[in-house]
Amino acid sequence: MTTLANDDRLITAIDLPNIVQGLDLVDRLGDTVSFYKIGLGMLTGGGMALANELKHERGKRVFLDMKLFDIGATIEAAVRGIAGYDLDFLTVHGDPHVVRAAKEGAAGKDLKILAVTILTSLDRADLDAALIQPGDVPELVTIRAARAMEAGADGVIASPQEAAMIRALPQAAGKLIVTPGVRPAGAALGDQKRVATPGQAIADGADHIVVGRPIWQAQDPRAAAQAVLAELP
């Protein structure tokens, strides 16, 4: 039987309150999942300790989803500190000055800086409320992705609905595309508005997909993760 273990195209989001629940999920998933995302929601619940244990004690890959945004000097200092953990991915907002500062902070380390384009929970009405310039969301995402990659980003975070447009950019050669907002067929959308199935996201150019609630909320998270992996081409 073909094994689905260690396919790191699937990144499982540990959107849980604390390290105890996070480690319980990791134990339940076993060798089915080799790549995990830890976000702001767990930062005060031992998120950095969990990241360190997953990377250095359990041999997992770790994506730290902090979506950093600040003045350049602060970004550079924050990223330099995070880079000392020897993790794999870190998110910052895709503004060019933020990306450039993050790359300075990560200099000499293997930490990949991923730029957030437009959050997958937002649509045009949300952008209007935030006074973001007019334009279709996919067009704005593509422009932001190109500018972030020109500023040195190792890749971008974007919804799977924009993955193909970003992959077609000249600036995207050799860059990573990581897509949250991925939902297996039949799964609830939750607060995501721009979504696609796992197979579609990969087919459209994503290197990694991020799946959270459909896995950790499942009665059998391991089976849920295996089902997602089975959908990948």
N, C-alpha and C positions, 0 to 999 in steps of 0.2 A: 504494500500500500504506500502511495506517495505521502511523504510527510509534509505538513504545512508549517512546521516549526522554523524559526529563524528567518522568516521572510520579513526583512526590516522595512519593506515598503509600507507595512501597517505600523503606525504609531498609535498606541493606546493612550488616551488622555486619562490621567488619574485625577479626576475632578472631585476629590473627596476631602473631608475636613482636616484630616490629620495623618501623620505618618503611620499610625497603627492600622488604620483602615486601608491606607495605601499599600502597606506590606502584605496585608491579608489578601488584597486583590492580586498582587504580584504572585503570591503563593498559589492562589487558585488558578491563575493563568499558566503557571509553570513555564515550560519551554515553548509554548505556543506563541508567546510574544517576546520579542527581543529589543523593542524600542518603545520608550515611554515618554510622555509629555507631562511636565509638572508646571502648573501655572500659578498665577497670583493667589487663587483661592486657597492654595495649600501653603503659601509662603509663611504664614504665622503658625501653621500647624506642623512645622518640622520639614518644610519642603526642601530646603538645602541639605539637611541631613539625609533625607530620603534620596535625593539626587546623588549624593556622595556614595551611599550604600549601594544603590542600583548600579552605578558605574564601576566602583572599585571593589565591591564585595561580591556582586552577583554577575558581573560581566555583561550588563545590559548597556544599550545606547540610551542617552538621555537628551531630551529636548527641553530646555528651560524657556518657558513661554512668559516672559516678563513684559514684553511690548514697551520697552523703555522709551521715554521721551523727556528731554530736558535740554539745557544748554550743552554745548559741545564738551566743555571741560568736565562736567558732571557725568555725562555719558561715558567719556573715555575712562574716568576713574572707576565707575561702576563696572564697566565691562572688564577692565583689567583685573578687578577683584574676582569677578565671576570666572574669568578665564583660568584662574588658578585652580579651579576644581577639575579642569581637564574634561569638560562635558563636550557634547557634540554640536548641538544647535542652540542658538539664542535669538530671540526676536527683539527687534527694535522697530519703532515707527519708521516709515519709509521716506521721511524728509531727508534730502541729501545731506544736510549738515549733521543729522543724527547718525546716518550710516557712516559717513566719513570718520566721525569721532569714535564710533563703535569699532571700526576696523583698526584704528590706532590702538585702542585699548586691547584688542585681541592679537596684536602683532606678536609673532613668534609662537603662537599656539594654534592648535588644529580646530579651535572653536569656529563654527560656521555662523556668520551673521546673516540672519534672514530678515528681510524688510516686510513689515505689514503694509499692505496697500490700502484696502478699505475693508473693515471688519465684515465677516460673512453674515452677521446678524443685522446689517444695515441695508436699507433700500433707498431709493431716490428721495422719498419723503423725509427720511432721517437725515439725509445730507442737506436737504433744503433747510431743515430746522437748525442745522449746525452751520449754516451760511457757507456751505461748500459750493464752489462754482457750478454753474449749470452744466449739464451733459449727461449722457447715458452712463450708468454705473460701469458697465464693462469697458467703455472707452476711457473713463477716468482711471480705473484700475490699471489698464494697460499702460497709460502714460506714466502713472506713478511707479509702476514696475520698471519701466525702461529707465526712468531717472534714478531710481534706487540702484539698479545694476550698474549704471554709468558711474555712480558715486562709489562703487566698490562692493556692493552687497554680494554675498555668495549665492543668494537666491531670494525668493520672495514667498510670502504667504498670500494666497488668493483663493477665492472660491473656485470650486471645480468648474463652474460655468465660464470662468475666464481663462482656464488653463491652456486651452488650445491657442487663444489669441496671444497669450504671453509667450508660449513656446515658439510661436512664429516670429517673434521679435529678433532682430539681429543681435541685440544685446543679451539674449537669453542663451546663447551658445555656451555650453559648459556650466550653466547655472542650475540651481535646484528650484523646483516648484513644489511647494508643500501645500496641500489643500485640506483645510478643515471644512466643515459643512458637508461632510460625506455621510450619507445615510443608506444602510442596506435597504434593498427593496422591501417595502411594507413597513419600515420603521417610522416612528413619529418624528416630525421635524423639530420639535422643541422650539428654541428661540432662533433657529437658523432660517434664513430666508432665501439664500442662493445656494442650492444644494444639487447633488448628483449622487448616483450610486458609486460604490467602490470601483467597479470595472470601468465605468464611463470616465471617472476621474483619471485613472491610469491611462486609458486609451487616448485621452485628450492631452496628455503630456505631463501629468503630475509624476514626480519621482516618489513621493510619499503621500499617503492619506492619513488624516487624523480622525480617529473615531473614539468617542467617549461614552456618552450615555447608553447607546445601543449595546455596549459591552458591559460596563460596570453596573448598569441597572438590571441586567439580565439575571434570571434565576440561575443560569449556568454560564458565567462569563467566558469560560474556556470554550464551550461549544459556540457561543456567540462570536468569539474571535475567529474560530475556525471557519465559521460560516462566511465571515467577511473575507478571509483569505481565499476561500473557495471561489469567491466572485471575481478575484483578480485574474487578468489575462496572463 
